[in-house]
């Protein structure tokens, strides 16, 4: 899988929305389609109060330049809050 840069992604999105997601390159036709939509959790959707507090504390520590545990950051990224 190739991760697209911002301009490339914008171009592909325009193609999908305007041209029925069909493109032609080198005399071949390609169909672009969504195969997976990422799940994101908003801060107000987090059910566990303990996790909310952990997220808040970690964010504050980062902003203040204090030490933090990388596992906490990875966990928050997995949850979609960072």
Secondary structure, 3 states (H helix, E strand, C coil): CCCCCHHHHHHHHHHHHHCCCEEEECCEEEECCCCCCCCCCCHHHCCCHHHHHHHHHHHHHHHCCCCCCHHHHHHHHHHCCC
